[in-house]
């Protein structure tokens, strides 16, 4: 028995307008990938569009997991990277991870989201009054 070896691409969609769209579906993303394959690789690329599938899509985090056959995952990666719009909304894709299983992509997605939350949290934090007084006392001691 022959197994279907595939690769999973974890990508993040960045919207130019920055808005969350709850009407966006995995089928819209698949259509955009198919159009990109046809545009950049012609009939040869279009012939593989049926074998590429969107396995996971989350509109809140804008993460998507795409499954591609092993022999064309580089072509799929290139076509995903070259997408400029989905359903008339300007956007671009950032491929974050290439994995052999969906489980590895999900683990990496969780790790990346945790890192984004930590970075966003550190930017949003304002120094407390105690921190400000400590900084002021340190500057006066150094002078």
N, CA, C and O atoms as a DFTB+ gen file, in Angstrom:
572 C
 N C O
     1  1       0.832      -1.170       0.000
     2  2       0.000       0.000       0.000
     3  2       0.888       1.249       0.000
     4  3       1.877       1.318       0.731
     5  1       0.536       2.198      -0.800
     6  2       1.302       3.428      -0.934
     7  2       0.628       4.509      -0.099
     8  3      -0.586       4.699      -0.169
     9  1       1.433       5.211       0.690
    10  2       0.877       6.296       1.496
    11  2       1.053       7.627       0.774
    12  3       1.972       7.805      -0.025
    13  1       0.169       8.537       1.066
    14  2       0.230       9.881       0.499
    15  2       1.100      10.745       1.405
    16  3       0.676      11.166       2.481
    17  1       2.308      10.995       0.958
    18  2       3.212      11.833       1.741
    19  2       2.905      13.289       1.442
    20  3       2.916      13.725       0.290
    21  1       2.638      14.010       2.478
    22  2       2.319      15.417       2.304
    23  2       3.153      16.280       3.211
    24  3       3.804      15.792       4.136
    25  1       3.129      17.546       2.945
    26  2       3.769      18.539       3.785
    27  2       2.712      19.545       4.202
    28  3       1.787      19.855       3.451
    29  1       2.871      20.042       5.407
    30  2       1.926      21.001       5.945
    31  2       2.631      22.342       6.120
    32  3       3.701      22.423       6.723
    33  1       2.019      23.377       5.590
    34  2       2.560      24.727       5.670
    35  2       1.716      25.543       6.637
    36  3       0.514      25.709       6.427
    37  1       2.332      26.046       7.682
    38  2       1.658      26.948       8.606
    39  2       1.967      28.369       8.149
    40  3       3.128      28.765       8.051
    41  1       0.921      29.123       7.875
    42  2       1.113      30.487       7.379
    43  2       0.220      31.444       8.156
    44  3      -0.804      31.050       8.714
    45  1       0.619      32.683       8.179
    46  2      -0.160      33.744       8.819
    47  2      -0.538      34.740       7.733
    48  3       0.298      35.162       6.934
    49  1      -1.812      35.104       7.723
    50  2      -2.290      36.089       6.754
    51  2      -2.240      37.462       7.407
    52  3      -2.753      37.655       8.509
    53  1      -1.623      38.406       6.722
    54  2      -1.571      39.786       7.186
    55  2      -2.468      40.612       6.276
    56  3      -2.221      40.704       5.073
    57  1      -3.501      41.209       6.841
    58  2      -4.427      42.042       6.079
    59  2      -3.911      43.470       6.061
    60  3      -3.461      43.984       7.086
    61  1      -3.974      44.115       4.900
    62  2      -3.499      45.502       4.795
    63  2      -4.350      46.453       5.636
    64  3      -3.828      47.399       6.226
    65  1      -5.673      46.200       5.691
    66  2      -6.538      47.089       6.465
    67  2      -6.561      46.742       7.949
    68  3      -7.039      47.541       8.754
    69  1      -6.055      45.568       8.330
    70  2      -5.968      45.179       9.733
    71  2      -7.274      44.764      10.377
    72  3      -7.315      44.561      11.590
    73  1      -8.345      44.631       9.605
    74  2      -9.643      44.279      10.156
    75  2      -9.836      42.765      10.184
    76  3      -9.259      42.041       9.372
    77  1     -10.653      42.294      11.127
    78  2     -10.998      40.876      11.210
    79  2     -12.250      40.649      10.383
    80  3     -13.236      41.373      10.528
    81  1     -12.214      39.650       9.518
    82  2     -13.343      39.334       8.653
    83  2     -13.871      37.951       9.013
    84  3     -13.226      36.942       8.731
    85  1     -15.050      37.907       9.637
    86  2     -15.616      36.616      10.044
    87  2     -16.252      35.870       8.874
    88  3     -16.566      34.686       9.000
    89  1     -16.447      36.539       7.743
    90  2     -17.060      35.870       6.594
    91  2     -16.039      35.115       5.736
    92  3     -16.422      34.386       4.821
    93  1     -14.754      35.282       6.023
    94  2     -13.710      34.598       5.259
    95  2     -13.742      33.108       5.588
    96  3     -13.790      32.723       6.756
    97  1     -13.715      32.284       4.561
    98  2     -13.784      30.834       4.730
    99  2     -12.532      30.182       4.142
   100  3     -11.783      30.806       3.390
   101  1     -12.326      28.928       4.497
   102  2     -11.180      28.173       3.977
   103  2     -11.279      28.025       2.460
   104  3     -10.260      27.969       1.771
   105  1     -12.487      27.963       1.948
   106  2     -12.657      27.837       0.494
   107  2     -12.160      29.081      -0.236
   108  3     -11.642      28.975      -1.348
   109  1     -12.309      30.252       0.369
   110  2     -11.792      31.478      -0.244
   111  2     -10.268      31.438      -0.312
   112  3      -9.671      31.868      -1.299
   113  1      -9.650      30.923       0.737
   114  2      -8.193      30.816       0.760
   115  2      -7.724      29.804      -0.279
   116  3      -6.736      30.039      -0.975
   117  1      -8.431      28.671      -0.387
   118  2      -8.075      27.658      -1.380
   119  2      -8.208      28.224      -2.792
   120  3      -7.360      27.959      -3.644
   121  1      -9.254      28.995      -3.049
   122  2      -9.423      29.615      -4.364
   123  2      -8.280      30.575      -4.674
   124  3      -7.807      30.633      -5.809
   125  1      -7.834      31.331      -3.664
   126  2      -6.719      32.261      -3.874
   127  2      -5.430      31.502      -4.180
   128  3      -4.638      31.936      -5.016
   129  1      -5.217      30.371      -3.508
   130  2      -4.025      29.550      -3.785
   131  2      -4.108      28.976      -5.192
   132  3      -3.110      28.955      -5.913
   133  1      -5.278      28.515      -5.585
   134  2      -5.451      27.959      -6.939
   135  2      -5.190      29.014      -8.005
   136  3      -4.529      28.738      -9.006
   137  1      -5.713      30.235      -7.790
   138  2      -5.460      31.314      -8.751
   139  2      -3.976      31.652      -8.830
   140  3      -3.449      31.916      -9.910
   141  1      -3.306      31.643      -7.677
   142  2      -1.876      31.946      -7.656
   143  2      -1.077      30.858      -8.372
   144  3      -0.138      31.159      -9.109
   145  1      -1.449      29.596      -8.158
   146  2      -0.779      28.499      -8.871
   147  2      -0.939      28.658     -10.376
   148  3       0.021      28.485     -11.128
   149  1      -2.151      28.987     -10.818
   150  2      -2.406      29.149     -12.255
   151  2      -1.640      30.349     -12.808
   152  3      -1.068      30.274     -13.895
   153  1      -1.626      31.449     -12.066
   154  2      -0.979      32.666     -12.546
   155  2       0.534      32.501     -12.652
   156  3       1.136      32.947     -13.629
   157  1       1.156      31.864     -11.655
   158  2       2.615      31.821     -11.613
   159  2       3.221      30.567     -12.228
   160  3       4.390      30.577     -12.613
   161  1       2.448      29.484     -12.330
   162  2       2.993      28.238     -12.870
   163  2       2.205      27.690     -14.054
   164  3       2.501      26.599     -14.542
   165  1       1.207      28.432     -14.520
   166  2       0.461      28.066     -15.710
   167  2      -0.399      26.820     -15.526
   168  3      -0.874      26.528     -14.428
   169  1      -0.585      26.099     -16.614
   170  2      -1.429      24.905     -16.600
   171  2      -0.824      23.809     -15.730
   172  3      -1.546      23.022     -15.118
   173  1       0.506      23.764     -15.678
   174  2       1.177      22.773     -14.828
   175  2       0.827      22.993     -13.365
   176  3       0.508      22.036     -12.659
   177  1       0.878      24.221     -12.901
   178  2       0.526      24.533     -11.522
   179  2      -0.955      24.346     -11.247
   180  3      -1.348      23.892     -10.172
   181  1      -1.777      24.704     -12.238
   182  2      -3.222      24.558     -12.068
   183  2      -3.624      23.094     -11.913
   184  3      -4.611      22.787     -11.243
   185  1      -2.874      22.201     -12.523
   186  2      -3.210      20.777     -12.432
   187  2      -3.043      20.239     -11.008
   188  3      -3.639      19.219     -10.662
   189  1      -2.243      20.913     -10.185
   190  2      -2.044      20.468      -8.806
   191  2      -2.978      21.149      -7.806
   192  3      -2.950      20.814      -6.622
   193  1      -3.788      22.079      -8.248
   194  2      -4.622      22.830      -7.304
   195  2      -5.641      21.945      -6.592
   196  3      -6.045      22.257      -5.471
   197  1      -6.062      20.857      -7.214
   198  2      -7.021      19.954      -6.567
   199  2      -6.373      19.149      -5.444
   200  3      -7.062      18.710      -4.524
   201  1      -5.061      18.951      -5.508
   202  2      -4.385      18.148      -4.494
   203  2      -3.933      18.976      -3.286
   204  3      -3.462      18.417      -2.296
   205  1      -4.070      20.286      -3.363
   206  2      -3.736      21.157      -2.233
   207  2      -5.023      21.435      -1.462
   208  3      -6.061      21.728      -2.054
   209  1      -4.944      21.341      -0.145
   210  2      -6.148      21.582       0.655
   211  2      -5.823      22.442       1.870
   212  3      -4.715      22.403       2.405
   213  1      -6.811      23.213       2.288
   214  2      -6.693      24.028       3.492
   215  2      -7.281      23.201       4.626
   216  3      -8.481      22.927       4.647
   217  1      -6.437      22.807       5.563
   218  2      -6.858      21.931       6.657
   219  2      -7.346      22.705       7.876
   220  3      -8.168      22.199       8.640
   221  1      -6.853      23.917       8.065
   222  2      -7.197      24.681       9.249
   223  2      -7.175      26.157       8.908
   224  3      -6.278      26.635       8.213
   225  1      -8.183      26.882       9.411
   226  2      -8.234      28.329       9.223
   227  2      -8.883      28.939      10.453
   228  3      -9.952      28.499      10.877
   229  1      -8.243      29.948      11.027
   230  2      -8.780      30.651      12.180
   231  2      -8.770      32.137      11.864
   232  3      -7.710      32.733      11.676
   233  1      -9.964      32.735      11.807
   234  2     -10.044      34.147      11.432
   235  2      -9.575      35.083      12.542
   236  3      -9.232      36.233      12.267
   237  1      -9.552      34.617      13.783
   238  2      -9.107      35.483      14.875
   239  2      -7.587      35.622      14.906
   240  3      -7.058      36.715      15.108
   241  1      -6.889      34.499      14.704
   242  2      -5.425      34.545      14.707
   243  2      -4.846      34.692      13.306
   244  3      -3.655      34.958      13.150
   245  1      -5.683      34.519      12.289
   246  2      -5.279      34.577      10.878
   247  2      -4.259      33.504      10.518
   248  3      -3.466      33.685       9.594
   249  1      -4.276      32.400      11.236
   250  2      -3.395      31.285      10.924
   251  2      -4.103      30.307      10.003
   252  3      -5.305      30.073      10.129
   253  1      -3.352      29.748       9.085
   254  2      -3.893      28.776       8.150
   255  2      -2.879      27.641       7.992
   256  3      -1.673      27.882       7.939
   257  1      -3.375      26.404       7.916
   258  2      -2.521      25.252       7.648
   259  2      -2.958      24.681       6.314
   260  3      -4.125      24.340       6.121
   261  1      -2.007      24.580       5.396
   262  2      -2.264      24.091       4.046
   263  2      -1.513      22.788       3.850
   264  3      -0.332      22.690       4.182
   265  1      -2.201      21.782       3.308
   266  2      -1.563      20.503       3.010
   267  2      -1.267      20.438       1.518
   268  3      -2.127      20.720       0.684
   269  1      -0.039      20.064       1.201
   270  2       0.392      19.942      -0.188
   271  2       1.131      18.620      -0.365
   272  3       1.782      18.150       0.568
   273  1       1.042      18.015      -1.540
   274  2       1.806      16.791      -1.785
   275  2       3.303      17.050      -1.676
   276  3       3.776      18.157      -1.933
   277  1       4.033      16.020      -1.293
   278  2       5.471      16.153      -1.059
   279  2       6.217      16.669      -2.287
   280  3       7.139      17.475      -2.164
   281  1       5.818      16.205      -3.469
   282  2       6.583      16.562      -4.673
   283  2       6.346      17.994      -5.149
   284  3       7.099      18.483      -5.991
   285  1       5.325      18.680      -4.637
   286  2       5.086      20.065      -5.085
   287  2       4.984      21.061      -3.934
   288  3       4.472      22.164      -4.124
   289  1       5.460      20.695      -2.747
   290  2       5.290      21.621      -1.625
   291  2       6.052      22.922      -1.838
   292  3       5.635      23.967      -1.339
   293  1       7.159      22.876      -2.569
   294  2       7.898      24.117      -2.841
   295  2       7.108      25.035      -3.768
   296  3       7.133      26.256      -3.612
   297  1       6.408      24.442      -4.731
   298  2       5.563      25.219      -5.624
   299  2       4.382      25.824      -4.845
   300  3       3.996      26.970      -5.074
   301  1       3.830      25.046      -3.941
   302  2       2.728      25.549      -3.111
   303  2       3.220      26.686      -2.219
   304  3       2.536      27.698      -2.069
   305  1       4.386      26.527      -1.634
   306  2       4.976      27.558      -0.778
   307  2       5.161      28.857      -1.569
   308  3       4.819      29.939      -1.093
   309  1       5.702      28.732      -2.773
   310  2       5.926      29.917      -3.606
   311  2       4.606      30.588      -3.971
   312  3       4.498      31.813      -3.911
   313  1       3.613      29.808      -4.342
   314  2       2.333      30.409      -4.742
   315  2       1.627      31.056      -3.551
   316  3       0.965      32.081      -3.710
   317  1       1.762      30.465      -2.355
   318  2       1.165      31.067      -1.156
   319  2       1.851      32.392      -0.846
   320  3       1.192      33.373      -0.501
   321  1       3.156      32.415      -0.967
   322  2       3.914      33.638      -0.674
   323  2       3.578      34.763      -1.656
   324  3       3.636      35.938      -1.291
   325  1       3.229      34.416      -2.891
   326  2       2.977      35.412      -3.922
   327  2       1.536      35.918      -3.967
   328  3       1.215      36.752      -4.814
   329  1       0.670      35.446      -3.093
   330  2      -0.717      35.922      -3.061
   331  2      -0.738      37.358      -2.543
   332  3      -0.107      37.677      -1.536
   333  1      -1.474      38.218      -3.248
   334  2      -1.561      39.626      -2.849
   335  2      -2.953      40.034      -2.402
   336  3      -3.112      41.077      -1.768
   337  1      -3.979      39.225      -2.722
   338  2      -5.331      39.569      -2.285
   339  2      -6.186      38.304      -2.202
   340  3      -5.994      37.340      -2.943
   341  1      -7.137      38.352      -1.267
   342  2      -8.115      37.283      -1.110
   343  2      -9.479      37.945      -1.065
   344  3      -9.729      38.807      -0.222
   345  1     -10.358      37.546      -1.968
   346  2     -11.708      38.110      -2.024
   347  2     -11.685      39.637      -2.033
   348  3     -12.404      40.277      -1.266
   349  1     -10.869      40.211      -2.890
   350  2     -10.746      41.656      -3.081
   351  2     -10.259      42.411      -1.842
   352  3     -10.478      43.617      -1.723
   353  1      -9.605      41.707      -0.925
   354  2      -8.961      42.359       0.217
   355  2      -7.462      42.173       0.086
   356  3      -6.978      41.050      -0.051
   357  1      -6.733      43.270       0.129
   358  2      -5.287      43.185      -0.004
   359  2      -4.697      42.501       1.225
   360  3      -5.034      42.821       2.365
   361  1      -3.813      41.557       0.955
   362  2      -3.207      40.798       2.048
   363  2      -1.911      40.179       1.543
   364  3      -1.617      40.182       0.347
   365  1      -1.147      39.648       2.492
   366  2       0.006      38.845       2.116
   367  2       0.184      37.745       3.146
   368  3      -0.241      37.864       4.295
   369  1       0.818      36.676       2.706
   370  2       1.031      35.507       3.547
   371  2       2.470      35.476       4.030
   372  3       3.397      35.868       3.320
   373  1       2.629      35.004       5.246
   374  2       3.951      34.765       5.810
   375  2       3.987      33.299       6.237
   376  3       3.283      32.905       7.166
   377  1       4.804      32.493       5.564
   378  2       4.907      31.077       5.920
   379  2       5.802      30.978       7.152
   380  3       6.957      31.402       7.134
   381  1       5.246      30.410       8.222
   382  2       5.944      30.358       9.500
   383  2       6.631      29.028       9.767
   384  3       7.640      28.972      10.470
   385  1       6.077      27.948       9.199
   386  2       6.609      26.626       9.521
   387  2       6.247      25.647       8.414
   388  3       5.168      25.718       7.826
   389  1       7.165      24.739       8.146
   390  2       6.923      23.624       7.241
   391  2       7.081      22.360       8.052
   392  3       8.124      22.135       8.667
   393  1       6.048      21.530       8.056
   394  2       6.091      20.318       8.861
   395  2       5.622      19.104       8.088
   396  3       4.968      19.214       7.050
   397  1       5.973      17.938       8.622
   398  2       5.556      16.685       8.016
   399  2       4.211      16.203       8.518
   400  3       3.581      15.349       7.893
   401  1       3.762      16.748       9.651
   402  2       2.477      16.368      10.212
   403  2       1.703      17.617      10.615
   404  3       2.276      18.685      10.832
   405  1       0.401      17.454      10.709
   406  2      -0.431      18.563      11.134
   407  2      -0.190      18.876      12.605
   408  3      -0.304      20.026      13.030
   409  1       0.142      17.853      13.374
   410  2       0.412      18.034      14.800
   411  2       1.608      18.953      15.020
   412  3       1.577      19.806      15.907
   413  1       2.659      18.791      14.223
   414  2       3.837      19.651      14.378
   415  2       3.510      21.096      14.027
   416  3       4.032      22.019      14.653
   417  1       2.653      21.298      13.032
   418  2       2.252      22.664      12.672
   419  2       1.404      23.293      13.769
   420  3       1.553      24.478      14.065
   421  1       0.514      22.505      14.375
   422  2      -0.308      23.043      15.460
   423  2       0.552      23.421      16.663
   424  3       0.331      24.462      17.282
   425  1       1.539      22.573      16.999
   426  2       2.438      22.887      18.112
   427  2       3.196      24.184      17.843
   428  3       3.305      25.042      18.719
   429  1       3.712      24.316      16.637
   430  2       4.455      25.524      16.283
   431  2       3.536      26.744      16.280
   432  3       3.949      27.830      16.685
   433  1       2.306      26.573      15.831
   434  2       1.350      27.672      15.837
   435  2       1.062      28.161      17.242
   436  3       0.965      29.365      17.476
   437  1       0.925      27.228      18.183
   438  2       0.694      27.596      19.577
   439  2       1.906      28.320      20.138
   440  3       1.767      29.320      20.842
   441  1       3.093      27.818      19.830
   442  2       4.326      28.447      20.318
   443  2       4.473      29.866      19.759
   444  3       4.862      30.782      20.484
   445  1       4.167      30.045      18.494
   446  2       4.282      31.362      17.869
   447  2       3.255      32.321      18.438
   448  3       3.571      33.481      18.700
   449  1       2.013      31.848      18.637
   450  2       0.979      32.713      19.205
   451  2       1.343      33.140      20.624
   452  3       1.099      34.282      21.012
   453  1       1.925      32.226      21.397
   454  2       2.366      32.589      22.748
   455  2       3.438      33.667      22.693
   456  3       3.447      34.591      23.507
   457  1       4.340      33.541      21.728
   458  2       5.403      34.536      21.587
   459  2       4.820      35.896      21.204
   460  3       5.261      36.923      21.721
   461  1       3.824      35.915      20.293
   462  2       3.174      37.174      19.917
   463  2       2.476      37.803      21.103
   464  3       2.537      39.019      21.287
   465  1       1.797      36.973      21.931
   466  2       1.099      37.512      23.098
   467  2       2.083      38.120      24.089
   468  3       1.807      39.166      24.676
   469  1       3.224      37.476      24.279
   470  2       4.227      38.002      25.195
   471  2       4.776      39.322      24.671
   472  3       4.940      40.274      25.434
   473  1       5.063      39.384      23.364
   474  2       5.596      40.620      22.790
   475  2       4.573      41.742      22.843
   476  3       4.916      42.880      23.167
   477  1       3.303      41.430      22.524
   478  2       2.274      42.457      22.565
   479  2       2.038      42.918      23.993
   480  3       1.810      44.106      24.226
   481  1       2.087      42.011      24.944
   482  2       1.880      42.357      26.343
   483  2       2.968      43.264      26.872
   484  3       2.687      44.164      27.664
   485  1       4.215      43.049      26.449
   486  2       5.309      43.887      26.941
   487  2       5.243      45.289      26.367
   488  3       5.687      46.240      27.009
   489  1       4.692      45.434      25.157
   490  2       4.552      46.762      24.577
   491  2       3.419      47.530      25.233
   492  3       3.495      48.751      25.374
   493  1       2.361      46.819      25.638
   494  2       1.195      47.469      26.214
   495  2       1.398      47.846      27.675
   496  3       0.716      48.741      28.175
   497  1       2.306      47.195      28.362
   498  2       2.488      47.447      29.783
   499  2       3.061      48.840      30.017
   500  3       4.007      49.266      29.356
   501  1       2.477      49.512      30.947
   502  2       2.986      50.808      31.354
   503  2       3.747      50.610      32.664
   504  3       3.320      49.813      33.499
   505  1       4.850      51.305      32.864
   506  2       5.579      51.144      34.120
   507  2       4.718      51.601      35.289
   508  3       4.052      52.634      35.222
   509  1       4.743      50.824      36.351
   510  2       3.947      51.159      37.530
   511  2       4.604      52.306      38.290
   512  3       5.733      52.696      37.994
   513  1       3.885      52.837      39.270
   514  2       4.428      53.936      40.082
   515  2       5.685      53.499      40.820
   516  3       6.629      54.273      40.971
   517  1       5.687      52.244      41.279
   518  2       6.845      51.734      42.007
   519  2       8.080      51.695      41.103
   520  3       9.180      52.053      41.522
   521  1       7.875      51.247      39.833
   522  2       8.987      51.205      38.888
   523  2       9.514      52.601      38.599
   524  3      10.724      52.806      38.506
   525  1       8.601      53.568      38.457
   526  2       9.013      54.933      38.167
   527  2       9.815      55.528      39.317
   528  3      10.810      56.216      39.089
   529  1       9.386      55.268      40.553
   530  2      10.123      55.809      41.703
   531  2      11.489      55.154      41.834
   532  3      12.460      55.810      42.213
   533  1      11.571      53.849      41.519
   534  2      12.864      53.168      41.563
   535  2      13.806      53.740      40.521
   536  3      14.991      53.932      40.792
   537  1      13.282      54.020      39.311
   538  2      14.113      54.585      38.259
   539  2      14.589      55.979      38.641
   540  3      15.740      56.332      38.382
   541  1      13.710      56.781      39.259
   542  2      14.089      58.122      39.650
   543  2      15.153      58.083      40.737
   544  3      16.088      58.883      40.721
   545  1      15.016      57.157      41.683
   546  2      16.006      57.073      42.768
   547  2      17.342      56.595      42.220
   548  3      18.386      57.028      42.708
   549  1      17.345      55.724      41.229
   550  2      18.597      55.248      40.642
   551  2      19.302      56.378      39.907
   552  3      20.525      56.499      39.984
   553  1      18.541      57.212      39.192
   554  2      19.157      58.315      38.451
   555  2      19.729      59.347      39.403
   556  3      20.784      59.918      39.127
   557  1      19.052      59.600      40.524
   558  2      19.576      60.592      41.481
   559  2      20.815      60.054      42.185
   560  3      21.718      60.822      42.519
   561  1      20.872      58.735      42.416
   562  2      22.040      58.135      43.053
   563  2      23.243      58.158      42.123
   564  3      24.377      58.301      42.580
   565  1      23.008      58.020      40.825
   566  2      24.102      58.017      39.855
   567  2      24.659      59.416      39.628
   568  3      25.804      59.554      39.198
   569  1      23.886      60.445      39.904
   570  2      24.335      61.825      39.652
   571  2      25.202      62.331      40.699
   572  3      25.657      63.473      40.626
